[in-house]
Amino acid sequence: MQNDRVKFIKRMLVTIPVILSLVAIVLSIVTMINVVDINRRLRSVSLNSYVEQTLVSNNYIVGKSDSSKSAAGNIVTFGQSAAEQEKDDAIRVYLTFDDGPSSNTGEILNILKRHNVKATFFVNGPASEDPGLEPLYKRIVNEGNAIGMHSYSHKYNEIYASKEAFETDLDKIHSLIYNETGVDTKLYRFPGGSGNTVSRVPMSDFADILHGRGYEYYDWNIYPGDRTGKSYPEKAIIEGVLGNINEYRSAIVLLHDSDNHDSTVDALPEIVEDLLARDVKFCVIDETTPVIQQVVY
C-alpha cells in the first residue's frame, strides 16, 4: 500500500510539471494572439481617427502628378502640375457627398441647382429599395452632377470580408447606377477611405480589382468632420471647409448626405455662397480630375 502511494507521488511529481508547462504554452499562445489583435485594433482606430477626424486640419501636401510618396509615409495626395497651375489660377473645388441618396439629398440638390453648382455623389444602394428615394439617382445625373460608387451596402464587415465579397458588392452598385441612370461610372470611393485598416484583406487587393476594370478611387483633402451627423455643429462644418480651401489648387471636399446629416444641409448654402464670392471653379470628378488618394496602390 505504501509502495502504491510512493509510486503515485512520483508519477504526480513527473506529470504536474508537464501539465503546467503545457498550460503555460497555451496561455502564451493565447496572449500572443490577443496582443496581435489588440495592436491591429489600435492601428485601425488610430488610422481611422486620423482619416476621419484629423483630416479636418488638412495636413496633406498637394504634390505633383506622379507616384512619389510624401515624407509623411505612405499617405500621399496628387494635385496639378506646376505648369497646369500656371495656366489656371482658379481654385478647383470638388464638392462630394457620400452615403446617399437619402431624405437629405433632394434638398442638397435644390441648393446646388439654385446656385448653379455641380457636385459629385458617391452613392450606396439601399435607396433603390425605397420608392420615395429611388428617383434621386437619376435626378443627380439629370441635373449635371457626377455619380460614383461608394459600395452597395456600406457594411465594412461584408464589403471587406474577401476579394469575392468586394467584387459582388462592386457589381451590385455598378449595375444599380447603370440601370437607374444609364451612366457607366468609373468613379469609386472606398467606405472609410483607401487608408482604412478595417479590412483584414490588404486594401491593395481591392484597388487592383478596381484598376483591372478601368475604375479609379478618389479620397479627399478637405474634411470638415460632418460624419458624426446631427450632433456636429453647422458652424464647424462651414469653418472646416472655408478655413482650408485656399490650401489647395484642387480641393476635394468630403461631405455626407445621409439621413442624419441635417447640419450638412444647413451649412451648404453658406459654403457655396462664400466660395462663389471667391471666384473658385466648381467641378465634378471625371477623368481629368487630379487623383487625390490617402494611399496609392
Secondary structure, 3 states (H helix, E strand, C coil): CHHHHHHHHHHHHHHHHHHHHHHHHHHHHHHHHHHHHHHHHHHHHHHHHHHHCHHHHCCCCCECCCCCCCCCCCECCECCCHHHHHHCCCCEEEEEEEEECCCCHHHHHHHHHHCCCCCEEEECCHHHHCCCCCHHHHHHHHCCCEEEECCCCCCHHHHCCCHHHHHHHHHHHHHHHHHHHCCCCCEECCCCCCCCCCCCCCHHHHHHHHHHCCCEECCCCECCCHHHHHHCCHHHHHHHHHCCHHHCCEEEEEEECCCCCHHHHHHHHHHHHHHHHCCCEECCCCCCCCCCCCECC
